[in-house]
């Protein structure tokens, strides 16, 4: 049932490909404009790069949350899916599909933006790019998992995008702090294992809690 739900989510998302491209385009535009607006000098860009890339990733994830349930909720298919599969499986499939379509592309494109922001001058000169990718690989699923809870709670509300932002942004702050500090520690040649361990721990907690909490909130919002 879960694989069928996941396949359905990916097929539906393929028809609405614009909604997938917009967050990725936003991520690229926000990061790429900073060298023009601040300074193209490598020391300046390298100092601010971790924060810029992580804030852009957070905002693009927040922007993409509106795609979670909107089409299914509007056409009534969400209620039927909940009756067939149950809220936890529906929420889990949507979370995984959402990360595959919006979070994973951010991880894949991040090395190019890291080069743009002078984190590395190439892919093999140092491990800073790989640390950036690893931090996003651990952080972006957690952003999606937390965002799913907020979107489930605010599903039936008008202008739910603003409400979701109010609900989830305080919970996003620890991920932003440790994601940024991971890359910063790598750039300063300090140990970043502790920050990665905290990001991994936050991901494990979110994996355990979020599908059930999002499913419960989804059932309450639809009923």
Z-matrix of the N, CA and C atoms (Angstrom, degrees):
N
C 1 1.455
C 2 1.532 1 111.20
N 3 1.342 2 115.53 1 -41.61
C 4 1.462 3 118.66 2 -179.24
C 5 1.525 4 110.93 3 -64.27
N 6 1.334 5 117.64 4 -43.83
C 7 1.463 6 120.48 5 179.72
C 8 1.529 7 111.28 6 -64.08
N 9 1.336 8 116.82 7 -36.03
C 10 1.464 9 120.31 8 177.27
C 11 1.523 10 110.66 9 -66.15
N 12 1.328 11 116.77 10 -41.49
C 13 1.465 12 120.45 11 177.57
C 14 1.524 13 111.26 12 -64.10
N 15 1.345 14 116.09 13 -42.20
C 16 1.465 15 119.84 14 179.63
C 17 1.517 16 111.02 15 -63.85
N 18 1.332 17 116.86 16 -43.39
C 19 1.463 18 120.60 17 178.43
C 20 1.519 19 110.96 18 -61.60
N 21 1.326 20 116.27 19 -40.50
C 22 1.466 21 119.68 20 178.28
C 23 1.521 22 111.38 21 -63.55
N 24 1.338 23 116.93 22 -42.77
C 25 1.470 24 120.18 23 179.98
C 26 1.530 25 110.82 24 -61.65
N 27 1.316 26 117.05 25 -41.27
C 28 1.460 27 120.19 26 -179.56
C 29 1.536 28 111.47 27 -67.96
N 30 1.317 29 116.53 28 -36.29
C 31 1.459 30 119.85 29 178.30
C 32 1.526 31 111.48 30 -68.97
N 33 1.324 32 116.19 31 -41.50
C 34 1.470 33 119.72 32 177.65
C 35 1.523 34 110.22 33 -64.36
N 36 1.333 35 116.92 34 -41.73
C 37 1.465 36 120.60 35 -179.54
C 38 1.522 37 111.66 36 -65.02
N 39 1.319 38 116.97 37 -32.05
C 40 1.464 39 120.10 38 179.77
C 41 1.529 40 110.89 39 -64.23
N 42 1.316 41 116.75 40 -33.88
C 43 1.463 42 119.79 41 177.48
C 44 1.527 43 111.39 42 -71.34
N 45 1.330 44 115.74 43 -30.46
C 46 1.461 45 120.31 44 -179.67
C 47 1.529 46 109.42 45 -106.66
N 48 1.339 47 116.12 46 55.26
C 49 1.461 48 120.78 47 -172.99
C 50 1.523 49 112.92 48 -67.86
N 51 1.326 50 117.51 49 -23.20
C 52 1.469 51 119.85 50 179.27
C 53 1.522 52 110.34 51 -64.25
N 54 1.327 53 116.30 52 -39.45
C 55 1.449 54 119.43 53 178.31
C 56 1.516 55 113.28 54 -64.20
N 57 1.325 56 117.38 55 -22.26
C 58 1.457 57 121.95 56 177.46
C 59 1.526 58 111.00 57 -84.50
N 60 1.324 59 116.11 58 -37.89
C 61 1.463 60 120.78 59 -175.66
C 62 1.524 61 111.56 60 -72.88
N 63 1.329 62 117.68 61 -35.38
C 64 1.472 63 120.70 62 -174.54
C 65 1.531 64 112.30 63 -58.06
N 66 1.351 65 121.30 64 -49.31
C 67 1.476 66 119.33 65 178.37
C 68 1.531 67 113.18 66 -60.90
N 69 1.333 68 117.20 67 -39.19
C 70 1.463 69 119.80 68 178.39
C 71 1.521 70 110.83 69 -66.00
N 72 1.329 71 117.59 70 -41.75
C 73 1.462 72 121.52 71 177.55
C 74 1.529 73 110.43 72 -63.76
N 75 1.331 74 116.36 73 -39.69
C 76 1.462 75 120.81 74 177.26
C 77 1.526 76 110.56 75 -61.42
N 78 1.327 77 117.15 76 -43.89
C 79 1.462 78 122.26 77 179.04
C 80 1.529 79 110.96 78 -59.30
N 81 1.314 80 116.18 79 -46.71
C 82 1.462 81 120.94 80 -179.27
C 83 1.525 82 111.05 81 -65.27
N 84 1.331 83 117.42 82 -43.93
C 85 1.467 84 120.93 83 -176.70
C 86 1.525 85 111.64 84 -66.27
N 87 1.335 86 117.25 85 -43.66
C 88 1.466 87 119.91 86 -178.47
C 89 1.524 88 110.60 87 -60.82
N 90 1.338 89 117.13 88 -46.84
C 91 1.464 90 119.98 89 -178.08
C 92 1.527 91 111.40 90 -69.21
N 93 1.331 92 117.51 91 -42.04
C 94 1.463 93 120.24 92 -173.54
C 95 1.529 94 112.85 93 -72.72
N 96 1.322 95 118.62 94 -18.90
C 97 1.465 96 120.16 95 179.73
C 98 1.521 97 113.01 96 -80.36
N 99 1.330 98 117.69 97 -20.68
C 100 1.462 99 119.49 98 -176.23
C 101 1.523 100 113.57 99 -64.47
N 102 1.342 101 121.49 100 -40.34
C 103 1.474 102 118.88 101 176.61
C 104 1.524 103 113.22 102 -58.58
N 105 1.336 104 117.58 103 -30.22
C 106 1.461 105 120.22 104 177.93
C 107 1.521 106 111.61 105 -79.00
N 108 1.335 107 116.92 106 -35.43
C 109 1.456 108 119.93 107 -175.36
C 110 1.512 109 114.73 108 -87.28
N 111 1.334 110 118.05 109 -24.99
C 112 1.469 111 120.78 110 -176.43
C 113 1.520 112 110.23 111 -105.95
N 114 1.328 113 116.14 112 -73.36
C 115 1.467 114 120.70 113 179.74
C 116 1.519 115 108.06 114 -169.91
N 117 1.326 116 117.86 115 140.19
C 118 1.472 117 119.94 116 176.44
C 119 1.526 118 113.56 117 -84.17
N 120 1.346 119 117.73 118 -0.21
C 121 1.453 120 120.62 119 -176.83
C 122 1.520 121 110.60 120 -72.78
N 123 1.318 122 115.53 121 136.90
C 124 1.463 123 121.77 122 -174.15
C 125 1.531 124 113.49 123 -59.05
N 126 1.351 125 120.97 124 -45.84
C 127 1.478 126 119.29 125 -178.43
C 128 1.526 127 112.72 126 -60.45
N 129 1.335 128 116.29 127 -38.21
C 130 1.468 129 119.97 128 -179.53
C 131 1.522 130 110.62 129 -68.72
N 132 1.317 131 116.29 130 -47.82
C 133 1.467 132 120.41 131 -178.20
C 134 1.523 133 111.23 132 -64.68
N 135 1.320 134 116.64 133 -40.94
C 136 1.461 135 119.96 134 -178.04
C 137 1.513 136 111.60 135 -64.26
N 138 1.321 137 116.57 136 -32.19
C 139 1.461 138 119.89 137 -179.62
C 140 1.520 139 112.26 138 -70.88
N 141 1.334 140 117.38 139 -37.94
C 142 1.464 141 120.63 140 -175.82
C 143 1.524 142 113.01 141 -97.66
N 144 1.332 143 117.96 142 -7.72
C 145 1.465 144 121.68 143 -173.37
C 146 1.529 145 113.85 144 -58.94
N 147 1.350 146 119.61 145 -46.74
C 148 1.471 147 117.78 146 -177.81
C 149 1.524 148 113.51 147 -58.42
N 150 1.326 149 116.46 148 -44.52
C 151 1.457 150 119.79 149 179.77
C 152 1.513 151 112.45 150 -65.40
N 153 1.331 152 116.82 151 -41.35
C 154 1.469 153 120.59 152 -178.66
C 155 1.527 154 110.87 153 -64.58
N 156 1.318 155 116.60 154 -47.90
C 157 1.469 156 119.84 155 -177.93
C 158 1.520 157 111.04 156 -64.27
N 159 1.319 158 116.89 157 -40.56
C 160 1.457 159 119.13 158 -178.37
C 161 1.529 160 111.71 159 -72.66
N 162 1.324 161 117.84 160 -38.86
C 163 1.476 162 119.30 161 176.48
C 164 1.524 163 110.19 162 -64.23
N 165 1.332 164 116.97 163 -41.31
C 166 1.468 165 120.11 164 177.90
C 167 1.526 166 111.18 165 -62.95
N 168 1.336 167 117.23 166 -39.83
C 169 1.462 168 120.32 167 177.79
C 170 1.522 169 111.29 168 -65.30
N 171 1.325 170 116.32 169 -40.55
C 172 1.468 171 120.33 170 178.14
C 173 1.527 172 111.31 171 -63.13
N 174 1.330 173 116.37 172 -46.03
C 175 1.470 174 119.91 173 -178.19
C 176 1.524 175 111.95 174 -68.00
N 177 1.322 176 117.25 175 -37.25
C 178 1.469 177 119.40 176 178.87
C 179 1.524 178 110.76 177 -68.83
N 180 1.338 179 117.33 178 -35.81
C 181 1.465 180 120.17 179 174.62
C 182 1.515 181 110.94 180 -64.70
N 183 1.325 182 116.13 181 -42.33
C 184 1.465 183 120.76 182 177.59
C 185 1.525 184 111.02 183 -62.84
N 186 1.326 185 116.48 184 -39.11
C 187 1.461 186 121.02 185 178.41
C 188 1.524 187 111.88 186 -64.29
N 189 1.324 188 116.75 187 -33.77
C 190 1.464 189 120.57 188 -176.32
C 191 1.521 190 113.38 189 -81.52
N 192 1.330 191 118.45 190 -11.14
C 193 1.457 192 120.47 191 -175.87
C 194 1.523 193 112.44 192 -63.53
N 195 1.314 194 117.35 193 -26.66
C 196 1.463 195 120.34 194 -178.55
C 197 1.524 196 112.01 195 -62.62
N 198 1.346 197 117.23 196 -21.26
C 199 1.459 198 120.86 197 -179.10
C 200 1.531 199 112.83 198 -80.34
N 201 1.333 200 117.13 199 -5.32
C 202 1.454 201 120.78 200 -171.51
C 203 1.532 202 112.32 201 -56.99
N 204 1.319 203 116.96 202 -60.08
C 205 1.461 204 121.10 203 -173.25
C 206 1.529 205 113.40 204 -122.29
N 207 1.333 206 118.00 205 -1.10
C 208 1.459 207 119.98 206 -165.78
C 209 1.517 208 112.96 207 -56.89
N 210 1.328 209 118.16 208 -53.02
C 211 1.466 210 120.10 209 -175.26
C 212 1.522 211 111.57 210 -66.68
N 213 1.341 212 117.09 211 -42.49
C 214 1.460 213 120.24 212 179.91
C 215 1.527 214 111.66 213 -66.21
N 216 1.325 215 116.18 214 -37.12
C 217 1.468 216 119.71 215 -179.83
C 218 1.526 217 111.02 216 -69.98
N 219 1.323 218 116.54 217 -38.26
C 220 1.457 219 119.87 218 -178.05
C 221 1.519 220 113.10 219 -70.42
N 222 1.333 221 118.05 220 -36.39
C 223 1.471 222 119.19 221 -178.59
C 224 1.530 223 113.57 222 -92.94
N 225 1.331 224 117.76 223 0.81
C 226 1.458 225 121.23 224 175.41
C 227 1.515 226 115.09 225 84.94
N 228 1.325 227 118.23 226 -3.29
C 229 1.466 228 119.95 227 -178.15
C 230 1.527 229 112.60 228 -72.03
N 231 1.325 230 117.42 229 -20.15
C 232 1.463 231 120.28 230 -179.41
C 233 1.526 232 110.72 231 -63.51
N 234 1.320 233 117.52 232 -42.60
C 235 1.457 234 120.84 233 179.79
C 236 1.525 235 111.13 234 -62.87
N 237 1.326 236 116.41 235 -41.29
C 238 1.463 237 119.58 236 179.45
C 239 1.530 238 111.14 237 -66.10
N 240 1.321 239 116.58 238 -39.54
C 241 1.463 240 120.42 239 179.26
C 242 1.520 241 111.25 240 -65.52
N 243 1.320 242 116.47 241 -38.47
C 244 1.465 243 120.13 242 178.31
C 245 1.524 244 111.56 243 -64.41
N 246 1.318 245 116.89 244 -36.80
C 247 1.467 246 120.49 245 178.94
C 248 1.526 247 111.26 246 -68.23
N 249 1.325 248 116.78 247 -35.42
C 250 1.464 249 120.91 248 -176.46
C 251 1.520 250 111.72 249 -79.55
N 252 1.321 251 116.79 250 -47.70
C 253 1.467 252 120.76 251 -169.72
C 254 1.516 253 114.37 252 -105.52
N 255 1.320 254 118.55 253 -21.14
C 256 1.446 255 119.79 254 -176.11
C 257 1.518 256 111.44 255 93.92
N 258 1.331 257 117.49 256 148.31
C 259 1.473 258 120.51 257 -173.32
C 260 1.519 259 114.76 258 -65.59
N 261 1.343 260 117.83 259 -35.09
C 262 1.472 261 119.53 260 -177.11
C 263 1.524 262 111.12 261 -67.45
N 264 1.324 263 117.19 262 -43.89
C 265 1.459 264 120.29 263 178.69
C 266 1.525 265 111.39 264 -66.20
N 267 1.322 266 117.11 265 -39.96
C 268 1.463 267 120.39 266 178.52
C 269 1.522 268 110.34 267 -62.71
N 270 1.333 269 116.31 268 -47.25
C 271 1.460 270 120.22 269 179.51
C 272 1.522 271 111.11 270 -62.79
N 273 1.338 272 117.88 271 -41.93
C 274 1.464 273 121.31 272 -179.28
C 275 1.523 274 111.37 273 -63.64
N 276 1.336 275 116.74 274 -43.71
C 277 1.465 276 120.07 275 179.84
C 278 1.517 277 111.14 276 -64.61
N 279 1.314 278 117.36 277 -40.15
C 280 1.459 279 120.35 278 179.82
C 281 1.524 280 111.42 279 -68.43
N 282 1.322 281 116.74 280 -37.67
C 283 1.467 282 120.04 281 178.57
C 284 1.523 283 110.29 282 -63.91
N 285 1.324 284 117.33 283 -47.64
C 286 1.464 285 120.45 284 -178.78
C 287 1.527 286 111.08 285 -64.65
N 288 1.331 287 116.84 286 -43.92
C 289 1.464 288 119.78 287 178.68
C 290 1.525 289 110.87 288 -63.53
N 291 1.321 290 116.24 289 -39.84
C 292 1.468 291 120.22 290 -179.99
C 293 1.522 292 111.10 291 -62.93
N 294 1.351 293 116.78 292 -42.27
C 295 1.464 294 118.43 293 179.68
C 296 1.521 295 111.07 294 -69.11
N 297 1.321 296 118.20 295 -41.12
C 298 1.458 297 120.69 296 179.18
C 299 1.521 298 112.00 297 -60.84
N 300 1.327 299 117.10 298 -33.17
C 301 1.455 300 120.96 299 -174.92
C 302 1.522 301 113.19 300 -92.41
N 303 1.328 302 117.90 301 -26.05
C 304 1.468 303 120.03 302 -175.94
C 305 1.522 304 113.48 303 -121.67
N 306 1.329 305 118.23 304 -36.44
C 307 1.460 306 120.11 305 -178.36
C 308 1.514 307 113.35 306 -82.60
N 309 1.318 308 117.07 307 -45.33
C 310 1.467 309 120.56 308 -179.65
C 311 1.529 310 113.14 309 -61.43
N 312 1.346 311 120.01 310 -40.63
C 313 1.475 312 118.55 311 175.29
C 314 1.520 313 113.54 312 -59.58
N 315 1.337 314 117.95 313 -32.24
C 316 1.469 315 119.95 314 176.27
C 317 1.521 316 110.52 315 -64.07
N 318 1.321 317 116.75 316 -40.84
C 319 1.466 318 120.77 317 178.54
C 320 1.525 319 110.50 318 -64.59
N 321 1.327 320 116.75 319 -41.40
C 322 1.474 321 120.89 320 -176.38
C 323 1.527 322 111.33 321 -68.79
N 324 1.343 323 116.83 322 -38.11
C 325 1.468 324 120.09 323 -175.86
C 326 1.524 325 111.81 324 -83.87
N 327 1.337 326 118.38 325 -13.62
C 328 1.466 327 120.95 326 -174.30
C 329 1.531 328 114.42 327 -60.98
N 330 1.352 329 122.00 328 -34.54
C 331 1.472 330 118.54 329 177.75
C 332 1.523 331 113.84 330 -59.85
N 333 1.327 332 117.44 331 -38.52
C 334 1.464 333 119.67 332 178.57
C 335 1.523 334 111.06 333 -65.42
N 336 1.334 335 116.50 334 -40.03
C 337 1.460 336 119.36 335 177.87
C 338 1.524 337 111.09 336 -71.47
N 339 1.354 338 116.61 337 -30.24
C 340 1.455 339 119.07 338 174.79
C 341 1.512 340 111.91 339 -64.09
N 342 1.320 341 117.18 340 -38.61
C 343 1.464 342 120.68 341 175.70
C 344 1.521 343 110.49 342 -66.60
N 345 1.338 344 116.91 343 -40.93
C 346 1.466 345 120.81 344 177.41
C 347 1.521 346 111.89 345 -59.70
N 348 1.338 347 116.11 346 -38.03
C 349 1.465 348 121.11 347 -179.22
C 350 1.532 349 112.32 348 -89.92
N 351 1.330 350 117.15 349 12.73
C 352 1.468 351 123.22 350 174.70
C 353 1.527 352 113.11 351 65.17
N 354 1.351 353 118.08 352 23.64
C 355 1.457 354 119.38 353 171.84
C 356 1.517 355 109.76 354 -64.24
N 357 1.319 356 115.81 355 -43.03
C 358 1.460 357 123.13 356 171.94
C 359 1.514 358 108.10 357 -137.08
N 360 1.304 359 116.66 358 154.07
C 361 1.459 360 121.00 359 172.35
C 362 1.531 361 111.60 360 -91.87
N 363 1.325 362 116.43 361 -2.29
C 364 1.459 363 121.97 362 178.58
C 365 1.508 364 109.65 363 -168.82
N 366 1.306 365 116.74 364 175.36
C 367 1.452 366 120.45 365 -175.73
C 368 1.518 367 113.09 366 -79.04
N 369 1.324 368 118.93 367 -22.71
C 370 1.466 369 120.20 368 -171.44
C 371 1.524 370 112.92 369 -116.10
N 372 1.323 371 118.92 370 5.83
C 373 1.456 372 119.56 371 -177.23
C 374 1.523 373 111.74 372 -72.25
N 375 1.306 374 117.73 373 -37.49
C 376 1.460 375 122.04 374 179.84
C 377 1.513 376 108.55 375 -155.49
N 378 1.309 377 115.18 376 -179.62
C 379 1.455 378 118.64 377 -175.42
C 380 1.522 379 113.28 378 -96.38
N 381 1.339 380 118.62 379 9.43
C 382 1.469 381 120.24 380 -176.03
C 383 1.529 382 112.00 381 -61.75
N 384 1.321 383 116.48 382 -40.14
C 385 1.466 384 119.68 383 179.58
C 386 1.515 385 110.83 384 -63.70
N 387 1.323 386 116.80 385 -40.70
C 388 1.459 387 119.69 386 -179.04
C 389 1.519 388 111.08 387 -69.76
N 390 1.316 389 117.58 388 -33.58
C 391 1.463 390 120.63 389 175.25
C 392 1.527 391 110.02 390 -65.31
N 393 1.333 392 116.75 391 -41.51
C 394 1.465 393 120.70 392 176.20
C 395 1.526 394 110.86 393 -59.52
N 396 1.325 395 116.65 394 -46.88
C 397 1.462 396 120.16 395 179.76
C 398 1.530 397 111.42 396 -63.21
N 399 1.332 398 116.81 397 -41.09
C 400 1.453 399 120.01 398 -178.96
C 401 1.526 400 111.34 399 -66.50
N 402 1.332 401 116.73 400 -39.75
C 403 1.465 402 119.27 401 178.16
C 404 1.523 403 111.19 402 -64.05
N 405 1.338 404 116.98 403 -40.41
C 406 1.466 405 119.94 404 177.14
C 407 1.524 406 111.45 405 -69.94
N 408 1.328 407 116.49 406 -34.02
C 409 1.463 408 120.40 407 179.31
C 410 1.527 409 111.06 408 -65.28
N 411 1.325 410 116.98 409 -32.26
C 412 1.456 411 120.93 410 176.93
C 413 1.526 412 112.04 411 -86.09
N 414 1.330 413 116.37 412 -30.96
C 415 1.464 414 119.75 413 -173.17
C 416 1.515 415 115.08 414 -86.68
N 417 1.330 416 117.45 415 -40.22
C 418 1.464 417 119.08 416 -175.90
C 419 1.533 418 113.56 417 -64.59
N 420 1.352 419 120.62 418 -37.16
C 421 1.470 420 117.41 419 174.55
C 422 1.526 421 112.62 420 -61.95
N 423 1.327 422 116.99 421 -36.31
C 424 1.461 423 120.08 422 178.35
C 425 1.519 424 110.85 423 -65.25
N 426 1.338 425 116.79 424 -39.05
C 427 1.465 426 120.26 425 176.13
C 428 1.523 427 110.69 426 -60.78
N 429 1.329 428 116.90 427 -42.84
C 430 1.474 429 120.56 428 179.67
C 431 1.521 430 111.02 429 -66.68
N 432 1.322 431 117.46 430 -40.86
C 433 1.458 432 121.31 431 -179.08
C 434 1.526 433 111.29 432 -64.58
N 435 1.321 434 116.87 433 -44.24
C 436 1.465 435 119.86 434 178.01
C 437 1.528 436 110.52 435 -68.30
N 438 1.317 437 116.43 436 -41.14
C 439 1.458 438 120.25 437 179.30
C 440 1.515 439 112.55 438 -61.45
N 441 1.347 440 117.03 439 -32.37
C 442 1.464 441 120.24 440 178.84
C 443 1.524 442 111.58 441 -63.03
N 444 1.328 443 116.96 442 -37.07
C 445 1.466 444 119.92 443 177.98
C 446 1.520 445 110.29 444 -65.01
N 447 1.332 446 116.48 445 -47.40
C 448 1.459 447 119.99 446 179.51
C 449 1.512 448 111.99 447 -61.93
N 450 1.331 449 117.27 448 -41.62
C 451 1.463 450 120.41 449 -179.31
C 452 1.518 451 110.76 450 -67.83
N 453 1.325 452 118.50 451 -35.76
C 454 1.462 453 121.48 452 177.69
C 455 1.522 454 111.11 453 -66.81
N 456 1.325 455 117.08 454 -38.76
C 457 1.457 456 120.63 455 179.72
C 458 1.525 457 112.04 456 -68.42
N 459 1.338 458 116.08 457 -35.99
C 460 1.466 459 120.57 458 -173.57
C 461 1.519 460 113.21 459 -99.33
N 462 1.323 461 117.22 460 13.64
C 463 1.463 462 120.69 461 -171.78
C 464 1.519 463 113.01 462 -58.42
N 465 1.316 464 117.02 463 -45.46
C 466 1.455 465 120.81 464 -174.34
C 467 1.528 466 113.37 465 -87.55
N 468 1.324 467 117.34 466 -1.43
C 469 1.462 468 120.10 467 -176.69
C 470 1.524 469 111.05 468 -84.24
N 471 1.331 470 116.15 469 149.07
C 472 1.458 471 120.65 470 172.68
C 473 1.523 472 109.26 471 -74.19
N 474 1.340 473 115.73 472 145.18
C 475 1.465 474 121.69 473 -178.34
C 476 1.532 475 109.72 474 52.88
N 477 1.325 476 115.59 475 50.59
C 478 1.462 477 119.58 476 -173.82
C 479 1.519 478 113.18 477 -71.05
N 480 1.328 479 118.01 478 -16.66
C 481 1.459 480 119.42 479 178.09
C 482 1.513 481 112.35 480 -60.80
N 483 1.325 482 117.24 481 -44.55
C 484 1.466 483 120.89 482 178.10
C 485 1.513 484 111.31 483 -66.55
N 486 1.329 485 116.93 484 -39.46
C 487 1.464 486 120.57 485 179.42
C 488 1.519 487 111.30 486 -64.73
N 489 1.328 488 116.74 487 -41.28
C 490 1.465 489 120.59 488 178.29
C 491 1.525 490 110.34 489 -62.55
N 492 1.325 491 116.61 490 -42.19
C 493 1.468 492 119.73 491 178.89
C 494 1.523 493 111.25 492 -60.06
N 495 1.325 494 117.01 493 -41.79
C 496 1.460 495 120.73 494 179.01
C 497 1.525 496 110.78 495 -64.82
N 498 1.332 497 117.01 496 -37.50
C 499 1.460 498 121.19 497 -177.51
C 500 1.524 499 112.68 498 -72.30
N 501 1.326 500 117.53 499 -42.64
C 502 1.467 501 119.73 500 -168.57
C 503 1.522 502 114.26 501 -97.91
N 504 1.326 503 118.62 502 -22.96
C 505 1.466 504 118.92 503 -176.26
C 506 1.530 505 113.35 504 -58.28
N 507 1.338 506 120.09 505 -42.83
C 508 1.478 507 117.61 506 176.46
C 509 1.529 508 113.21 507 -59.81
N 510 1.337 509 117.49 508 -32.58
C 511 1.457 510 120.79 509 179.00
C 512 1.519 511 112.01 510 -77.83
N 513 1.325 512 116.88 511 -20.28
C 514 1.467 513 120.98 512 177.93
C 515 1.529 514 112.60 513 -77.82
N 516 1.333 515 116.72 514 -21.22
C 517 1.466 516 119.91 515 -172.85
C 518 1.529 517 112.71 516 -60.18
N 519 1.350 518 120.92 517 -46.81
C 520 1.479 519 119.02 518 178.46
C 521 1.524 520 113.21 519 -59.13
N 522 1.330 521 116.96 520 -38.08
C 523 1.467 522 119.34 521 178.76
C 524 1.519 523 109.98 522 -64.97
N 525 1.333 524 116.60 523 -41.98
C 526 1.466 525 120.87 524 177.99
C 527 1.524 526 111.01 525 -61.83
N 528 1.324 527 116.91 526 -43.04
C 529 1.466 528 120.99 527 -177.56
C 530 1.526 529 110.69 528 -63.41
N 531 1.325 530 117.30 529 -50.59
C 532 1.465 531 120.04 530 -175.60
C 533 1.529 532 111.67 531 -76.06
N 534 1.337 533 117.92 532 -30.38
C 535 1.463 534 119.25 533 174.65
C 536 1.513 535 111.89 534 -65.28
N 537 1.329 536 116.13 535 -43.81
C 538 1.463 537 120.51 536 178.51
C 539 1.525 538 111.56 537 -67.04
N 540 1.331 539 116.41 538 -43.96
C 541 1.470 540 119.26 539 -177.71
C 542 1.523 541 111.89 540 -67.60
N 543 1.335 542 118.55 541 -26.41
C 544 1.465 543 120.72 542 175.92
C 545 1.517 544 111.00 543 -62.08
N 546 1.326 545 116.34 544 -49.67
C 547 1.463 546 120.66 545 -179.11
C 548 1.524 547 110.67 546 -69.00
N 549 1.323 548 117.33 547 -38.91
C 550 1.464 549 121.02 548 179.26
C 551 1.529 550 110.79 549 -62.66
N 552 1.329 551 116.61 550 -43.12
C 553 1.470 552 119.69 551 178.18
C 554 1.522 553 110.96 552 -62.72
N 555 1.324 554 118.08 553 -38.52
C 556 1.463 555 120.63 554 177.38
C 557 1.521 556 111.06 555 -64.01
N 558 1.337 557 117.05 556 -43.37
C 559 1.461 558 121.02 557 -179.79
C 560 1.521 559 111.83 558 -63.96
N 561 1.347 560 117.00 559 -31.46
C 562 1.460 561 121.33 560 -179.43
C 563 1.525 562 111.96 561 -93.36
N 564 1.341 563 115.98 562 9.10
C 565 1.468 564 121.94 563 177.85
C 566 1.519 565 113.19 564 61.17
N 567 1.342 566 116.16 565 34.50
C 568 1.452 567 122.32 566 172.80
C 569 1.530 568 109.04 567 -102.84
N 570 1.322 569 115.73 568 167.09
C 571 1.457 570 120.08 569 177.42
C 572 1.534 571 110.07 570 -71.40
N 573 1.305 572 115.81 571 135.00
C 574 1.470 573 120.85 572 179.44
C 575 1.526 574 111.48 573 -119.21
N 576 1.327 575 117.21 574 12.07
C 577 1.468 576 120.57 575 -178.11
C 578 1.525 577 111.93 576 -64.77
N 579 1.323 578 116.64 577 -36.46
C 580 1.463 579 119.80 578 179.85
C 581 1.522 580 112.18 579 -64.24
N 582 1.339 581 116.57 580 -43.25
C 583 1.465 582 119.80 581 178.86
C 584 1.523 583 111.42 582 -64.80
N 585 1.343 584 116.49 583 -41.15
C 586 1.463 585 119.21 584 177.76
C 587 1.522 586 111.35 585 -64.61
N 588 1.323 587 116.82 586 -36.93
C 589 1.468 588 120.22 587 178.91
C 590 1.528 589 110.65 588 -64.78
N 591 1.327 590 116.75 589 -39.08
C 592 1.470 591 119.73 590 178.41
C 593 1.523 592 110.32 591 -67.72
N 594 1.339 593 117.53 592 -42.19
C 595 1.468 594 120.04 593 176.13
C 596 1.526 595 111.24 594 -59.63
N 597 1.338 596 116.50 595 -41.27
C 598 1.466 597 120.12 596 178.60
C 599 1.525 598 110.89 597 -66.09
N 600 1.342 599 116.80 598 -39.08
C 601 1.468 600 120.07 599 178.50
C 602 1.528 601 111.40 600 -65.37
N 603 1.328 602 116.93 601 -41.55
C 604 1.468 603 120.31 602 177.04
C 605 1.527 604 110.90 603 -62.44
N 606 1.337 605 116.26 604 -38.23
C 607 1.460 606 119.92 605 178.03
C 608 1.525 607 110.83 606 -65.35
N 609 1.332 608 117.94 607 -42.45
C 610 1.457 609 120.56 608 179.71
C 611 1.531 610 111.50 609 -63.46
N 612 1.328 611 116.01 610 -41.83
C 613 1.472 612 119.60 611 178.25
C 614 1.523 613 110.54 612 -63.36
N 615 1.325 614 116.03 613 -43.88
C 616 1.467 615 119.73 614 179.95
C 617 1.527 616 111.50 615 -65.23
N 618 1.336 617 117.02 616 -37.64
C 619 1.465 618 120.26 617 178.62
C 620 1.520 619 111.78 618 -63.14
N 621 1.322 620 117.02 619 -34.42
C 622 1.459 621 120.76 620 -179.72
C 623 1.524 622 111.37 621 -77.70
N 624 1.327 623 117.12 622 -41.88
C 625 1.463 624 121.35 623 -170.25
C 626 1.527 625 112.71 624 -89.62
N 627 1.333 626 117.00 625 -44.69
C 628 1.462 627 120.46 626 -166.83
C 629 1.533 628 115.26 627 -62.28
N 630 1.350 629 120.95 628 -45.79
C 631 1.468 630 118.27 629 -179.20
C 632 1.522 631 113.56 630 -57.93
N 633 1.339 632 116.84 631 -40.44
C 634 1.461 633 119.89 632 179.79
C 635 1.529 634 111.61 633 -72.10
N 636 1.343 635 115.92 634 -42.15
C 637 1.468 636 119.07 635 179.47
C 638 1.519 637 111.09 636 -66.97
N 639 1.336 638 117.30 637 -42.33
C 640 1.461 639 120.64 638 178.67
C 641 1.527 640 111.03 639 -65.79
N 642 1.325 641 116.50 640 -39.88
C 643 1.456 642 119.84 641 178.10
C 644 1.514 643 111.97 642 -63.62
N 645 1.321 644 116.94 643 -44.15
C 646 1.465 645 120.72 644 178.57
C 647 1.521 646 110.99 645 -63.23
N 648 1.331 647 116.47 646 -45.73
C 649 1.470 648 120.31 647 179.25
C 650 1.527 649 110.82 648 -63.96
N 651 1.320 650 116.74 649 -36.23
C 652 1.455 651 121.29 650 178.85
C 653 1.518 652 111.18 651 -65.10
N 654 1.316 653 116.63 652 -41.92
C 655 1.466 654 120.48 653 178.82
C 656 1.515 655 110.90 654 -64.21
N 657 1.328 656 117.36 655 -39.56
C 658 1.467 657 121.11 656 179.32
C 659 1.536 658 110.45 657 -67.97
N 660 1.321 659 117.06 658 -40.53
C 661 1.468 660 120.52 659 -177.17
C 662 1.514 661 111.93 660 -68.16
N 663 1.334 662 116.99 661 -36.97
C 664 1.469 663 120.50 662 -176.97
C 665 1.516 664 111.90 663 -79.17
N 666 1.333 665 116.38 664 -33.87
C 667 1.472 666 119.90 665 -176.18
C 668 1.532 667 111.76 666 -73.76
